[in-house]
Amino acid sequence: MLDAETKRRIDTCRDILVGKVPDPKSQVEQITVALIYKFMDDMDLEAEEMGGKPTFFTGEYEKFRWSKLVAPGVTGQDMLNTYSEALTKMVENDGLPALFRQIFRNAYLPYRDPETLRAFLREINSFTYDHSERLGDAFEYLLSVLGSQGDAGQFRTPRHIIDFMVEIIDPQKNEVVMDPACGTAGFLISAYKHILKMNSSDVVNGNGVENAGDAAEQAIENPKRFKGDLLSQEDRKRLAHNIKGYDISPDMVRLSLVNLYLHGFADPKVEEYDTLTSEDKWTEMADVILANPPFMSPKGGIKPHTRFQVQSKRSEVLFVDYIAEHLTPNGRAAIVVPEGIIFQSQSAYVALRKMLVENHLAAVISLPAGVFNPYSSVKTSILILDRAVAKASKHVAFFKIENDGFQLGAQRKAQKGSQLPKVKAELTAWLQAARGGAGEELESILGNAVERERIGENDEFNLSAERYTEQLVRSSIFDYIPLNEICLLSAGNPAPQGDHYFEDGTFPFVRTSDVGKVGRSARFSGAADKLTEAAIEELRLRQFPTGTVLFPKSGASTFLNHRVLLSEPAYVSSHLACIVPDSEKALPEFVYHILCSVDARDLVPDQAYPSLRLNILGELEIPLPPLEVQREIVAEIEGYQRVIDGARAVIDNYLPQIPIEPAWPIVELEDVIVGKPKNGYSGKPVSYETDLKVLTLTATTSGVLDATKFKYIDEDITPHAECRCRKNDIYLQRGNTAELVGTAAIFDSEDDGFIYPDLMIRVQADQEKITPDFLLAVLQAPNTREFLKANATGSAGSMPKINQKIVNRIPIFLPPLETQENIVSEISAEKSIIMGNRDLITRFEKKIEAAISRVWGEAKADEEPA
């Protein structure tokens, strides 16, 4: 397992290099070469201590020994000259194994700053190893922080996803395992770890401990944790020969060779090879193929050779074709694929899916869209190919995963409730049954088995899990009616192109942006744009009546689940579905509230830019009570909504008011604060990928920045110690919208392990003159807000900002400390009432949800897949 000190040292090395080597991949290469360089000298020293002779640094290369390079008295310039020469000469050193010479091929120093190199090499010199396992742990961490290679459509696959795929495929000790786009060899190492694990007596006999520790530790787990003591020497020899990979990038080949070597492969089998355009290795087959191939094709497409079964110039199509065609008769594969493979209608994609369904495909696993964050939010799936299953079973398994054990934001923090173990267990059992000719049934709430013939219906061979995973029906006392039987559905109008159509217009034109601003509104009016009568006549635009329900149908707004009900006739954008209820069958308000409870994600393909088809929306079945019952339901819901609206109005309109006495002196802010300006007002620029605990700029109505508003990253705040947060510090937004610039909040925590970034201005009350809570109240008061708005800087169209000089001049009324405390006490009582209104909103929102749920009834699973 990676120890904290090794992690800290690697991070320090990256910090030293970042000014001269900003590219993360280049940083990894520089650290890798330096670590291997030192490791070779360590091994020579160990040999000498045991009475042997050095191997690597002999003859004319003896002068390049690491111990001489960093010896006391060596100047920075001498160090630079020696290290630069060594990097270029080491590839000619016959004392190095061929693998090491390959590692040093094309190695060079990309900068000429002696001080940077001295600091870097000294940090590398602090690494010590008893054997290569600890170096392997360090290297795995290096690869875990390696950024994306997005320009080539390559993204490092998360370790837990790699292990999940490997465990489903279950590679065996006598099988050939291959990755045709291996990158840093993550799949190959995971397969090796799995084979060792399955051939270790403590695991086989049930005495082994399954993955312990947190997710981060598991993600860089070293294969040497598993003894593999049930493997014979012949098994190990065969295994070392059978695990192999290719990659088109020489940099990736070098990284993968190092990675494999440090995980026990004395002679790793990774080659630089263009899988898609070269035929040299076309006849080489594999029992197991594991891959996350590049998604992106270069401009003009790939120029492949002619041996592919599916003719295409798209890299993702060709890679999947290659993998399918290079499996042995009982071969298995797991492939990460983009959504284009799943449902794109172009002929090459359809032909590929047809080939897979008929001869190779065993299962499709839909992954959530944020798995590759922070590098990409691309939506992916995993294809499980198993030729034995495809031959024996008439079914394909479909699973949809929504929780992979990590949050889907940029930080990808671990969370409970991962569905990966359940899917792995259920799919493994199903695959075993399917190889025996069973597999018709799949008992799972996360997936189901679908007949291959059904997948081929309409010759689309669509592999979207949403199309086949088990749908929910609801038990209700009311009949379910398709929406298109009680409403007229249509798209709106194409947006008029030209400002002249809107100049001095009077007829509202509703866009998706209007809907997005209000979220959900049963009484919507006031579109931002107004059409002229001439525009309506010229373009023959259609007007939609009062009571039309607007439902976003394209673009990212579909996921926002916004709905509005028109309270006036309006013209509507074509990006909105317009639903006009038949007044003899359904009340507009009832349809609106029912549709507010429908999740748009259940109606659209799971992709980055969803598009909702009107026919799909029209087929949606909703419960339909009689009109009189609909009126009762609407009256109940709107009664609750009036309470919510009233409570929200109280919250939105509340500002702390300070009753000002004419006798109070007025001073400027700089007269009642401390720590100025030596300690600084603004924080320091912060990269949110660095090891810091950074205070997130979130000022709430309560005016308190509490633990729920912090952004936890790590504990090292030494580089920004002067920006350390202290209890009762007050922070103002330095730049934001005109409404939010200068918003103030207080740091109400004893935790001193946080810094504040340069987006904030800190003020610290001189508590002999003013209490922190009273100062906060003054800074939140309307007159202060108006002062800051009026004095904020920024050109037209830019974000307004405040600075230290502006903050210094804020006028402060200064009553006696006792009076300040009384005022704060009164404001605190008012804020308690405000918080009560928040609770009231939550309670009545639940009442609305309960009322709608009663109409829908209890959810239950279909007896047969939809």
N, C-alpha and C positions, 0 to 999 in steps of 0.2 A: 504494500500500500504506500502511496505517496505521503511522505512526512511533511509537516508544515514548513520546516526550515528549507527543505529542497525547493518547495513551491515558492517560498519567499525569494530565494536566490535567483530562480529563473525569472521571476517577475522583475527583480532588480536589474538583471541583465537586459531585459527588454526595455526597461526605463532608460538605461544608459544608452542603448542603441537608437532609441526612437528619434532622436534629433538628427542622426546621420543616416539611419536606415528606417524610413517610415513604414515600408511595406511589411506586414506581419509575416508573410511567407519568407521574405529575405531575412528577417530577424531570426526565424526558426532555423534557416540554413546556416547563418553565422554561428548561432549557439550550438547547433548540431556538430558542425565541423570542429569548433573549439573543444567541445566535450569529448569527442572521439580522439582528437589530438592529445588531450591530457590523459585520457583513459589508456592510450597506447603507452605513454610514458609511465603511468602507474603500473601497468603490467610488466614493463621492463624492470622497474624498481623492485617489484615483488619477486621477479625471477632472480635478480641479483641478491636479494636478501636471503633467498633459499639456496644460494650457492650456484645458481645457473648463470646464463649469459643473456644479455638483452637481445631482443629479436628485431625490434622496429627501428631503433635509432642506433645504427652501427655505421662504421666507416665514415664516409663523407657526410652522412646524415646525423652523426653524433652531435654536431654543433647545433642542431635544431631541437635538441631535447627540451621538453617543456620546463624541466627544473632549471635549465640554464636560461631559458627565455625570461622567466619571472624571478630570477635570482636577485637578491639585494644589490643595489648599485647599478643595475642595468637602466640606462636612460630611456625615456619615452621614445626618442627617435631611434635608438638602437633596437628597442623592442619592435617598433614599427617596421624597420628594415628587415629584421630577422624573420618576423612572423609573415610578412608579405612574401619573402623569398621562399619560406618553408611551404606555404600553401601552393605555390607553383611547382616546387621541386618534388613534393611528396608523391605525386603520381608516377614519378620515375623510380621510386624506391623499391628495389626488388625484395627488400626485407619485409614489405607489407603484403599481406594476402591480396589476391585479385580484388576481393570485395572492397577492401579499404582503399586500394588505388582508385577504384571506381568512385568511391565516396569523394575523393579529393579531385577527381577530374572536373575541370572548369571552376574549381574553387578559387576565390580571389577575395581581396579586401576592398570593399566598395567605398572606402573613405580614407583620408590621409591625415587624420587628427591624432597625434601621439597621446594626448591626454584622454581622449575617449577610449582608445585602445588599451591604455594602461588600466583605466578603471574597469573596463570590460574583462580583461584577462585576469586581473586580481580577483574579481568576483568568480570567474570560472575556476580559479585556483582554489577557491574555498570548498569546491565539491570534492568529496572523498568517497571511495567505493571499496567495499570488500570484494565485490564481484559485480558482474554486469547487470544484475537484477535491479539494483538501485538506480543505475544509469537508465535502465529500461523504464522504470517508473517515471523518472524525470522526463524522458523523451515522450512518453505517453501524455504527460501533462502538457508538454510543448505542443503536441499535436492537437490536444483538446482546446487550446487557446488559438490555434491557427485559424485565421479568418477564412472567408469563402474565396473561391476562384470563380466568381459569378460571371465574369466576362466569357468564360468557356462553358457556362451552364453547370459548373461543378460546385457542389456544396458538401462539406464534410458531413458524413452521416452520424447522427448522435449515437453514442456507444450503446445506449440501452435499446435502441431500435435495431442496431446490428446484432446484438446478442439475442433479441427476440426472434429475428429472422433465422439466425443460425440454429437456435434450439428447436424451431419448428421443422427445419430441414433435416436436422439430426445427422450430420456427416459422420461416417464411420472410419475406423483406423486404416482400412484397406482401400479407401476410395480416393479417386483423384478429385481434388478440390481446386477450383479455378475462379479467378475474378478477371474479366477481360478489360476492366477499367479501374485498376486497383487503387489508384491514388496513394494513400499512405499505408495501405495493406491492412486496414482495420478489419475487413471481413475475413481475411486469411488468418489473422491472429486470433480472432474470436472463434473461428472454426477449430484452430489448433487447441485453444483453451478448452473448447467443448469436448474434443476428443480426449484430451488429458483427463478432464473431469470424469468422463464416462468410463475411463480405464484406471481410476484411482480406487484402491481398496476401501478407503474410508468413506467414499461416496457410494460405491456399489453396495457395500455392506450396511449402508444406512447410518453410518456413524459420522459422516461428513457434515459440516455446517454449511448451509446454503449462504448465498451472498449476504454478508453482514455489513453493517455500517450504513452511511447515508448514500444517497444516489450519486453524489460526486465521487465517492470512493469506489463504488461499483463501476463507474464509468471508466476508470483507469486501472482496473484490477489486472494484476500481472498473471499470465498463465502459469508461472512457476509456483503459484499458490497450490496448484494441484500436482500431486506427485507423479501421476501416470505410472505407478509402480507395476501395473498389470500388463504394460506394454513390454514386449521383448525387444532385444537389440535390433532384430530384423524388422519388427513393427516400426520402431523409431526411424530406422534407415529408410524404409518405404515411405513413411509419413513425411520425412524431410524432402523426399523427391516428389511426392504427389501434390504438395501444396504449392501452387504457382500462380503468378499473375502477370498481366501486361499493363502498360500504360504508355500513352503517346508522349507524355512530358518527361524529359530527362530529369527535371527537378523532382517530380513525384517519384520516379524510379529510385533516385538516390535516397529520398526520405523513406520509402518503403523498405529498401535494402537495410538501412540502419535500423529501422523499427523491427524487422524480422530478426536481424542479427542479435539485437539486444533482448529478444525474447526467446533465444535458444537455437536459432537457425544458423549453423556455422557456414552453410553455403546456400543462402536463400535463392529461390528460383523466381526472380522477377526480371522481366526484360522490357526494354523500350521497343514498343511495337504498335503499329497503327492497325487496330483490329478491323477497321471498316474498309480500308483501301488496300491492304496487303493480303495476298493469298497464301503466304508462306506457311502459316500454321492452320490453314483451313481444315486439314484432316485430323487435327488433334481434338479428341473428345474428352469429356469430363463426366464424372458421376454426379458431382455437385457443383453448381455455379451460383455464386453469390455476388450481387453487384448493385451499385447505384450509379448507372452510367450518366455521362453528361446529357443534360436536357437540351442544350442550345446547339443549333447548327450554324456554321458560319454563313455569311452572305453568299448566295449562290448555291448553298446546300453542299452536302458531301458528294464526292465523286467516287462512289463505291465500285468494287469489281462486280462481276455479273453473276456470282454464285449464290447470291441471296435469293431466297424464295419469293420474298416480297420486294418489289421494285420501288425504291424511294430514295430521296436525298435528305431525309430527316434523320438526324443521329439517333433519336430515341426509338424510332421505328427499326432502324438497322441493328441497333444493339439488342433489342428484344428478339428480333429475328435470329441474329447470330447465336444468342444464348439458347433459344429453342432448338436450333438446328445442330448445336454442339453437345447436346445431352445424349448419353448412352441410352440403350433401350429402357433401362429402369432408372434413368437419371432424374434428378430433382433440382429445382432452382428457386431462388427467392430474389425478386428484382424490385427495386424502388422505381416507380414510373410516374411521370407527370400526368395530369388529367387528360391531356390530348390523347394518350393511348387508350383511355377509358371510353371516351364517347365521341371523339372527332369524327365527322362524317366523310372526310376525304377518302378516296378509294384505297390509298395505301394503308390507312389506319383500319378501315373495315376489313381489308384482306388479311392484315396481321391478326386482328381479333378472331376472324373466322378460322385461320390456321391454328391459333392457340386453343380455341374452344373445342375444335374437332380432334386435336391430337396431343395437347400438352397441358391445358389449364386445369388446375385442381381447385384453386381458391383465389378470391380477391379480398383484400383487407383495405378498407378506406381509412386513411389517417387524417387527423385534424389538420387544418391549414397552417398552424403555427409551429409544426414540428421542427422546421429548419430555422426558426428564429434564433438569434437576431439577424442572420444573414439573408433570409428570404422568407416571405410568408406564402411561398408557392404551395399549392395543394397537391398532395401526392397520394398514391396508393401502393400497396405491395402485391405483386403477382406471385402466386405460388404455382410453379410448374411441377408436375409429377406425371411422368409418362405412364407409369403403372396405374395410377388413379384414372388418368384420361382414358386408358384402354378398358379398365374394368368397370368404371362407374358412369352412369348416365347423368350424373349431377355435378354441379359446381357449387362450392360453398362461398357465401358472401358474408362478410363481417364489416361492421362500422364501428370504429373506435373514436370516442370523443374525449377520453382522458388517458393520456399515455404516462401519467405519473409526474408531469411537469406542467406548470402554468404556461399558457400560450403567448405571453407577452415577451418583450425583448430580453428580459432577464432569465426566463425559463427556470423559475424557482421550483423546487420539488414540492409536490402536493400529494395528498392521500387520494386513494380511490382509483389507482391505475387499473385499467381494464386489460392490460397486456397479459397478466398471468391467466386470467379467465379465458381469453381468446386463445392463448397458447394451448391450454389444457383441452379446451373443447375442440379446437381444430386438429390437434394431434390425434385425439381419439377418433375424430371423424375420418381423417386421412387413413388411419389404420383400418377402419371398417370399410372404407371405399376401395382400398386395394384388394379386399376380399370380395368385391362385387356388391357390397351393401352401400350405405351412405345416402339412402333416400331421405332419411330423417336426420334432422339436426336440431336437438333440443337446446335452444339458446335464446336469450333475450337480446343478444347482440348480433345475431345473424341467422341465416337459414340456408338450406340447400335448394338449388333451382335446377330444373331439367335443362340439359344442353339444347334440346329442341326449342324450348321456350326462349332461350337467349338468342337463338338464331331467327326468331320471328321477325318479319319485315326486313330480313337480311341486314339488320343494323349491327347485330352482335354487341349491343351496348353492355358495358361492364360496370355501370354505375351501381354501387351498393344500394343507393337510395331506391332504385327501381325495383329491387328484389327483396330487400330486407323486410321482415314482417311488419305490416302496418297495424295501426291500432283502430279498433272500432269502439264505439261508445254505447253504453246501455242507457237509453233515455226513454222517458214515458212519451216522448214526442217522435213523430216520424222524421226520418232524415231525407232531405230533399236536395238534389244538386242545385248549386247556386244559380246555374243558367236557366233553371225552370221557374225561378221566382224573381230573377233580375235580368236586366239587359246589360251585357258586358261589352265594352268597346274600349279601344285606345283613344286618347285625346288627339289633339291636332299637332302637326309638326310646328315647331316654334318658328314664328315669322322671323326672317333674316333681314335686319335693317332697322336702324333706330327710328326711321320716319314712321314706322308702324305703331310706335309707342309714344310719340311726341304729343303731349296734351291729350292722351287717351283717357277714356272714362270706363271702359269695360274690362273687368279683372281677367288677367291671364295667369293661371296657377301653374307654377313650375315645381319640380321635385324639391328645389331649394326652399320653396315656401313651406312645403309639407315637412321638410327636415327641421325647420326652425321651430315648429309647434309640436312636433312629435305626434301626439294624439290629441285630437280636438273634435268634440261633438258639435261645436258651433264655430266653424272656420269661416273667416272672411278676411278681406284686406290683403289680397295678393300684391306683391311688390310692383309688378308691371301692369299697366293699363293699356288696352288696345284702342285704336281709333275705329270709328265706324267705317271709314274707308278701307281699313285693313281687313275688317270682317267681310265686307262685301267683295273686295278684290280677291281675297284668298279663300272665300267661301268656307269660313270656319264654322264649326259646329258648337253651339252653346249647350252646356249641361245644366239641368235644373237644380233648384234647391232640393236637398235631400240626396244628392249623389255622393256615394262613398268613393273616395280616392285612395288607391292602393298602389304604392310604388311597384313597378314591374321590371325595372332594369337598372343596372349599375349597383354600386355598393350599398345604396340606400335601401335596397330590398332587405338586406340583413338588419336594418334598423327597425323594421316592423312598425313604421309610422303609418297612421291612418287618419284621415280627416273626413268630416261630413260637411258638405257645402251648406252654408246658411244663406246663400244668395246665388243666383244664376252666375255662371262663370264659364270662360273658355279655359281649356285644360291642355297641358303638354302631353305629347304622345308617349312620354316615359311613365305616365301614370295610367293605371287601369281605372276606368270609370264604371262604377257599378250603380245602376239605377233600378231600385226595387219596384216591383209591381205593387202599387198601393192596395190592391185588392187581396194580396197574399202576404205581404211583409211590410212592416214599418221601417223606414230608413234608419231610425235610431236603433232599432233592434238589430238590423243587419250590421250596422256600424259596430255595436258593442260585441257581437258575436265574432266579427272579423278581427277585432282587436285582440282576441284570444287565440287567433291562428298564427302559428309561427311560420313565417315565409320560408324559412330554411327547409321545411318539410315539403315544399312545393317546387323547389328549384334544384338544378344540379349543384352538387357541392363543389363550387369552383370560385376562383378569385373574383370574377366579374359575373355574377349571376344574372339570369334573364328569366323572368316568369312569363310563361305563355298563357294567353287568355283562355285557351281551351282547357289547360290544366286547372286554372283557377275556377273556370265554369263547372268543372266536374267535381269540385269540392262539395261534399255533402255536409249540410248543417242541420241541426234540429230546428223544426218549425212548429212552434205552438200556434194555437188559434190567435187571431188578431187581438182579442180581448186580453188573453194571457200575455201576449207581447207587450201590450200597453202597461200591464201591471209590472212586468219585469223591468221595462224602461223606466217607469216611475220610481221603482225601488232603487235602481242604479243611479238615476239622476239625483235622487234625494241624498244618497251617499256622496255624490260628486259635488253637490252644493256645499256640504260640510268641508270637503277637501279644498274646494276653491276658496272658501272663507279662511280656513287655516293657513293656506298658502299665501293669501293676501296679507295676513298678519305678519308672516315671516318675511315676505318680500319687501314690505313697507317699513319694517322696524329698523331704526337706527338709534343707537344710544344718544339720548339728549342730556346735555349738561345745563342746568339752570344757572346762567351766568349772572354774577353780582357785579355791578359797576365798580365797586371798590377793589375788586381783585386786580392785581398787577398783570400786565401782559408782557411776556418775554418771548424771545425767540428760542427755538428748540435747542440750539447749541448751548444755551445758558443752563439747561437742566439735564444734560447728559454727560457721561464720562466716556473715557476711552477714545477721545477724538484728538487729532485725526491720525495719531501715530499708529494705533492698532487697526486703522482702516474702517471704512464704512461698508464698502462692497466686498464680497467674497472673492475667491480666486477662480479662474476658469477651471472647470472640472470635466474630465472625460468620464462618463458614467460607466466605462468599462474598467476603470482603475480600481485599485483596492481601497476604497474609501467608503465611509458611511455618510451619505450626502442628504442633507435636509431637502425634501421636496417642497417646492413653493406652492403651498395650498392654503390660502387664507379662507377660513370659513366664516359664516355669520357669527358663530360663537367667539371668533377671534382667537382660537387656541390651535396651535400646531401641536398635536399630540402624537402618541406612538403610532397610531394608525396612518399618519401622514408621512412617516419616514420612509426613505428608500434605503434599505439595508443592502450593503455590498460587502464590506469587510471591516476590519478593525484598525488598520494602519492609517493614522491621520497625521503622522509626523510631517510629511511634506507641506501640510497646510495648517500647522498648529496654531498660527495666528488667527485662523478662521474658525476655531473651535467654538461650538455653541455652548452657551451657559443658560441655566434656568433663569427665566424672566427677561431674556433678550427679546427685543421686539424687532420684527422684520417687515420691510415694506417691499412691495413689488417695484423693481427698478424700471422695468419696461413691460408694457402690455397694452391692451385696448384702452381707449379713453375712459371707459367705465371702470376698469380694474387697476390701472396704473396707480401705485401708491397704496393699494390695499394693505392693511396692517394686520398682523397676527403675532401672538406671543408664543415663545418656546417654553412650554410648561412641563418640563421633564428634568429629572435628576441625572439622566444619562449624558455624560460629557464626551461620548465617543462619536460625535457628529461634527461635520463642518457645514458651513453654508456656502453656496456657490455665488458666482458673480451676478446672478440674476436678482440677488437680494441686496438690500441696504440694511445694515444692522444699526440699531440705536440702543443704548444702555442707560437706563434712568439713573440719575444721581439721586439716590434714595434719601439723601438728607434734604432734598428739595421737593421731590415728586415721587409718588409710588408708581411702580411699573403698571399696575392695573389702571390707575387713573390716566397715565400717559397713553396707554392703549386706547382708552375711551376717547381721549381728545383726538388722537390720530384717526379714529374711526368716525368721528363726528362729521356732519354734513359740511360745516364751514372749512374744515381741513381738507376734505375731499375736493371741494370747489377750488381751494387754494392750489392744490397740486395739479388739478386739471388745467387751471389757468396758466400755470407756470411751467408745465411739462414742455420739453423740447422735442423737436422732430419736424421734418418737412412734411408737406402735404402728401398724404397717402402712406407715410411711414409710421412705424409703431412709436407712439409717444413715450418719452422716457423722463425719469427724474434723476437727479444726481445729488451729490453731497451738499453742494452749495444751496440747492433748492430746499433740501430737507432742513438744513441749518436755519433757514428763514421761516419755517412754519411758526405762526403765532400761537403761543400757548398761554391760556388763562391759568393763573397760579394761585389758587386758594390755599389756606393753611392745610397741613397734612391731615389734621382731624377731619376737616371738611371733605378733603379728597376721599378719605376712607368711607365717609357716609355716602357720598355720591356713588362710589364703586359698589357699595352694598346695595343701594337702590337699583343700580343697573344689573347687578347679579340676579336680583329677584325678578326683574323683567325678563332676563335671559332664560330663567327657569320656566317662565310662562311660554316663551318662544319654543323651548325644547319640548314642552308639553304639546304644542301645536304640531311639532314634527311627529310625535308619537300618535297624535290623533290622525294625521294623514296616513301613517302606516296602517293603523287599525281599519280605517274606512276603505283603503285600497284593498285590504284583504276581504272586506265585506263584499266589494264589487266582484273580486275574483270568485268568491264563494257563490254569489248569485249566478254568475255565468256558468260555473261548474255544475250547478244544479240543473241547468238547461241541457248541458252536454251529457250529463250523467257520468257514471264511473267508467274509467278506461279499462278495456280488457283486450287481450290479444286475439287476433283472428285464429280460427281453427285451421285455416289454410292460408298460405302466403298470398298476399294481395297480388 
